[in-house]
Amino acid sequence: MKFHLIIAHDSHLKAVKPIEVYLQSKNRTVIRHNIINNTELDKSPSLPSIMDGDIIISAIGGGKMNELVKMLGGRKVLLVGLFPGIISQSKVEDLIGKWYFDILLVNCHRDLSLYNTFCEIHNLNSNAILYGCSWFDNGNYSSKILTDLPNKYFLFIEQLGIPDNKAEANALLADLDALSGRMDTKCVVKLRQSSLFGSPEQGKSSLLHCQITNNLKNITFSTEPMSTLIEKSNFVVSFSSSALIESILLGKPTFVITDFGSKRYFVDYFVGSGIQTFIKDISATNTVNNNWRENFCIDPNRHLPEVIDRIEQSSPALRNANFSVWKFLQLILKYRLILGNFGFLHNLLKTYFRISKRGASKGV
């Protein structure tokens, strides 16, 4: 039995790595495939081994996954999907877009509820398993103190698109510098980077360029692994990042700052968490709402052995679903009750009727 892990980004690698390590520890045959997004799958040198695989665990989504499914055709391959990051209300279509998978590993109780609701309305047996936040692996955290990091610092995790202009980027840096002075600790900014598929994305960092201009002494930029930076920090700050879940699971004081926003990025995942705050109100400690944490912050390492057991005991199966306007209306009402608003509606509308036209069989 072969396991094929398919990824297209660093975040995908982080999500499948714990599974890869666990399978190797059990002497399973594991092959990882790095699929470059702007290349065609049929030009991948590893494609022949994928076609002969027994189990495919995929972190990729959208067009690339559909392309792979079509190429597999009628082959009896078990398809397992996972999500390499948090799913906001505006992205719930990512859940239903994988309805044809044989097994779906979901990140949290809310996502499981959303997906099971879709299956119930469309007369499908739920193929979802509560796995946890796939990108978290507490076994990777190093105890080594790196010499290029301050002895005492808080971590700010940069997000692309927030702030979305130079004036706000300058204001954010000034606020982080002031917070550093108030808390008597340095600030380390984790830069966006892509170590697997290219060089660090420093050209996309608005904060890095503004820092060069402002020359703020309390702020340092780093491309060290996220795991190391979180472990050695006093507390962690960002806008809306999957890394904040890692920080919470590691017991670090964690803050979602609300001073800046972007229409291209949504923070609804953290509503009710108790950690959303203005930068000026950040203190040395905070308390995460326990109900929210139990719902949204799941350690996948707790479930990994039973997940692999279930995967190995499963077989590929044809899944059929009947899509209709009436079922879509039911889905809207149920999702409104679960999510509390209609922020999901636009993208869900487009995705629902796209998948309804695709067909019910793998490769259609």
C-alpha positions in Angstrom: 0.0 0.0 0.0 1.4 3.4 -1.1 0.6 6.8 0.4 1.0 9.8 -2.0 1.0 13.2 -0.4 0.3 16.0 -2.9 1.2 19.6 -2.1 1.6 22.9 -3.9 2.7 25.4 -1.2 4.8 25.6 2.0 1.6 25.6 4.0 0.6 22.3 2.3 4.0 20.8 3.3 3.5 21.9 6.9 0.0 20.3 6.9 1.1 16.9 5.5 4.4 16.7 7.4 3.0 15.1 10.6 1.2 12.5 8.6 4.3 11.8 6.6 6.4 11.4 9.7 3.8 9.2 11.4 3.4 6.9 8.3 7.2 6.5 8.0 7.4 5.6 11.6 5.0 2.8 10.8 7.1 1.6 7.9 4.5 2.7 5.3 5.6 3.6 1.8 5.2 7.4 1.5 5.8 9.5 -1.7 5.5 13.3 -1.5 4.8 15.2 -4.7 5.5 18.9 -5.0 3.1 20.2 -7.7 4.0 23.7 -9.0 0.8 25.7 -9.4 1.6 27.2 -12.7 2.5 23.9 -14.4 0.3 21.2 -15.9 -0.1 18.1 -13.9 0.4 15.8 -16.8 4.0 17.2 -17.1 4.9 16.2 -13.6 7.7 13.7 -13.6 6.2 11.8 -10.6 2.7 11.4 -12.2 3.1 7.7 -13.2 3.6 6.7 -9.5 0.6 8.8 -8.5 -1.5 6.9 -11.0 -0.5 3.6 -9.5 -1.0 4.8 -5.9 -3.4 3.2 -3.4 -4.1 6.3 -1.3 -3.8 10.0 -2.2 -3.7 12.5 0.6 -4.2 16.0 -1.0 -3.7 19.4 0.5 -4.2 21.1 -2.9 -7.6 22.5 -3.9 -9.5 24.1 -6.7 -8.6 23.6 -10.3 -5.5 21.5 -9.6 -7.5 18.9 -7.6 -10.2 18.7 -10.3 -7.4 18.2 -12.9 -6.0 15.4 -10.9 -9.4 13.7 -10.4 -10.0 13.8 -14.2 -6.6 12.3 -14.8 -7.3 9.4 -12.4 -10.4 8.6 -14.3 -11.9 5.3 -13.1 -8.9 4.1 -11.2 -9.7 2.7 -7.8 -7.6 5.2 -5.7 -8.7 6.3 -2.2 -8.9 10.1 -2.1 -8.3 11.9 1.2 -8.4 15.6 1.5 -7.3 18.0 4.2 -7.3 21.8 4.7 -3.9 23.5 5.3 -5.3 26.6 7.0 -8.3 28.1 8.7 -11.6 28.3 6.8 -13.3 31.6 7.2 -17.1 32.1 6.7 -16.4 33.6 3.2 -14.6 30.3 2.3 -17.1 27.7 3.4 -17.3 26.6 -0.2 -13.9 25.0 0.2 -15.7 22.4 2.4 -18.4 21.5 0.0 -16.0 21.6 -3.0 -14.5 18.3 -1.7 -17.7 16.4 -1.3 -16.6 13.8 -3.8 -13.5 12.8 -1.7 -13.6 9.4 -0.1 -12.4 10.9 3.2 -12.3 14.5 4.3 -10.2 15.6 7.3 -11.6 18.7 8.9 -9.9 21.2 11.2 -12.5 21.9 13.9 -16.0 21.2 15.2 -17.6 24.1 13.4 -16.2 22.9 10.0 -17.4 19.4 10.8 -20.9 20.7 11.5 -21.0 22.8 8.3 -19.9 19.8 6.2 -22.2 17.3 7.8 -25.1 19.7 7.2 -24.2 19.7 3.5 -24.2 15.9 3.4 -27.5 15.6 5.3 -29.3 18.0 2.9 -27.9 16.1 -0.2 -28.5 12.6 1.1 -24.8 11.7 1.4 -23.2 9.7 4.1 -20.7 12.0 5.8 -17.1 11.1 4.9 -15.6 13.7 7.3 -13.3 12.9 10.2 -12.5 15.5 12.9 -8.7 15.7 12.6 -7.7 19.1 13.9 -5.6 22.0 12.8 -3.5 20.1 10.3 -0.6 22.6 10.2 0.2 22.2 13.9 3.0 19.8 14.9 4.3 20.3 18.4 7.0 17.7 17.7 8.8 20.2 15.4 9.5 22.9 18.0 13.1 23.4 18.7 14.6 24.1 22.2 17.6 25.9 20.6 17.9 29.6 21.1 19.0 31.2 17.9 21.7 33.8 18.2 20.2 36.2 15.7 17.0 36.6 17.8 16.6 39.0 20.7 16.7 37.4 24.2 13.2 38.7 24.9 10.7 39.6 22.2 7.0 39.3 21.1 6.2 37.9 17.7 4.2 39.7 15.0 3.2 37.5 12.1 3.0 39.5 8.8 -0.1 39.1 6.6 -0.2 40.0 2.9 -2.8 42.6 2.2 -3.0 44.0 5.7 -2.3 46.9 5.9 -3.2 47.6 2.3 -1.3 50.9 1.9 1.9 52.5 2.9 0.4 55.0 5.4 -1.2 52.1 7.4 2.0 50.1 7.2 3.9 53.0 8.7 1.3 53.4 11.4 1.4 49.7 12.2 5.2 49.7 12.6 4.9 52.7 14.9 2.3 51.0 17.0 4.5 47.8 17.2 7.5 49.9 18.2 5.4 51.7 20.9 4.1 48.3 22.2 7.7 47.1 22.3 8.7 50.1 24.5 5.6 49.7 26.7 6.2 46.0 27.3 10.0 46.4 27.6 10.6 43.8 24.9 11.8 43.7 21.3 9.4 43.0 18.4 10.3 40.3 15.8 8.3 40.4 12.6 7.9 37.1 10.8 8.3 37.8 7.1 6.2 36.0 4.5 8.4 33.4 2.8 8.4 30.4 0.5 11.4 28.1 1.3 10.0 25.2 -0.7 9.0 26.9 -3.9 11.3 29.9 -4.0 13.1 32.5 -2.1 11.7 34.5 0.8 8.9 36.8 -0.4 10.6 39.9 0.9 9.6 41.8 -2.2 6.0 41.5 -1.1 6.6 42.8 2.4 5.3 46.3 2.9 6.5 46.3 6.5 10.1 45.5 5.5 10.3 48.4 3.1 8.7 50.8 5.6 11.1 49.6 8.3 14.1 50.4 6.1 12.7 54.0 5.8 11.8 54.4 9.4 14.7 52.6 11.0 12.9 51.6 14.2 15.4 50.0 16.5 13.0 47.9 18.5 11.8 45.9 15.4 13.7 43.0 13.9 12.6 41.0 10.8 13.1 37.2 10.6 12.6 34.3 8.2 13.3 31.7 10.9 10.8 28.8 11.0 7.4 29.8 12.5 7.7 27.1 15.1 11.0 28.4 16.5 9.8 32.0 16.6 6.5 31.1 18.4 8.3 28.9 20.9 10.8 31.5 22.0 8.4 34.5 22.0 6.7 36.1 25.1 3.5 36.5 23.2 2.2 36.4 19.6 0.3 39.1 17.6 -1.2 39.1 14.1 -4.4 40.0 12.2 -5.8 36.6 11.3 -3.4 33.8 10.8 -3.4 30.0 11.1 -0.2 30.4 13.1 -2.2 32.0 15.9 -3.9 28.7 16.4 -0.4 27.2 16.8 0.4 29.8 19.4 -2.8 29.1 21.3 -2.2 25.4 21.3 1.3 26.0 22.7 -0.2 28.1 25.5 1.3 31.4 24.4 -0.6 34.7 25.1 -2.1 35.4 21.7 -3.8 38.5 20.2 -5.7 39.2 17.1 -5.3 43.0 16.5 -8.3 44.9 15.1 -6.6 48.3 14.4 -6.4 47.6 10.7 -8.5 45.6 8.3 -8.8 44.6 4.7 -11.7 43.6 2.4 -9.5 40.8 1.1 -9.0 39.2 4.5 -11.5 38.1 7.0 -11.1 37.6 10.8 -14.5 35.9 11.5 -12.7 32.7 12.6 -11.7 34.5 15.8 -15.0 36.1 16.7 -15.9 35.0 20.2 -12.3 33.9 21.0 -11.8 36.7 23.5 -8.4 37.6 22.0 -9.4 40.3 19.5 -8.1 43.7 20.7 -6.5 47.0 19.7 -2.7 47.2 19.9 -2.9 49.8 22.7 -4.8 47.3 24.9 -2.4 44.4 24.6 -1.2 43.2 28.0 1.3 40.5 29.0 -1.5 37.9 29.4 -4.8 37.1 27.9 -7.5 34.5 28.4 -8.9 32.5 25.4 -12.6 31.8 25.7 -12.7 28.1 26.6 -15.9 27.3 24.5 -14.3 28.9 21.5 -11.0 27.1 22.0 -12.7 23.7 22.3 -14.6 24.4 19.1 -11.8 25.9 16.9 -8.4 24.8 18.3 -8.0 21.1 17.9 -4.6 19.4 18.3 -4.4 16.9 15.3 -1.7 14.8 17.1 -4.5 13.5 19.4 -6.4 12.0 16.5 -3.6 11.1 14.0 -3.3 7.3 14.8 -7.1 6.7 14.6 -7.3 8.8 11.4 -4.6 6.7 9.7 -6.4 3.5 10.9 -9.6 4.6 9.4 -7.9 5.6 6.1 -6.3 2.2 5.8 -9.6 0.4 6.5 -11.5 2.4 3.9 -12.1 1.7 0.2 -12.9 4.0 -2.7 -16.6 4.6 -3.3 -18.7 6.3 -5.9 -20.5 9.2 -4.2 -23.7 10.6 -5.7 -25.4 13.8 -4.8 -28.6 15.5 -6.1 -28.1 19.2 -6.4 -31.1 21.6 -6.7 -32.2 25.1 -6.0 -34.4 23.8 -3.2 -31.5 22.1 -1.6 -29.3 25.2 -2.0 -32.0 27.2 -0.2 -32.0 24.7 2.7 -28.2 24.9 2.8 -28.3 28.7 3.1 -30.8 28.7 6.0 -28.9 26.0 7.9 -25.6 27.8 7.4 -27.2 31.1 8.5 -28.1 29.4 11.8 -24.6 28.0 12.3 -22.6 31.0 11.2 -25.0 33.8 12.4 -24.8 35.9 9.1 -24.8 35.6 5.4 -21.1 36.4 4.8 -20.7 33.0 3.1 -23.4 33.5 0.5 -21.7 35.0 -2.6 -18.8 32.4 -2.9 -21.1 29.6 -1.9 -23.5 30.5 -4.6 -20.8 30.3 -7.3 -19.3 27.1 -6.0 -22.6 25.3 -5.5 -23.8 25.6 -9.0 -20.4 24.9 -10.4 -20.1 21.6 -8.6 -23.7 20.7 -9.5 -22.7 20.8 -13.2 -19.6 18.8 -12.7 -21.3 15.5 -12.1 -21.3 13.0 -9.3 -18.4 10.7 -10.3 -14.7 11.0 -9.9 -13.1 12.4 -13.0 -16.4 13.8 -14.4 
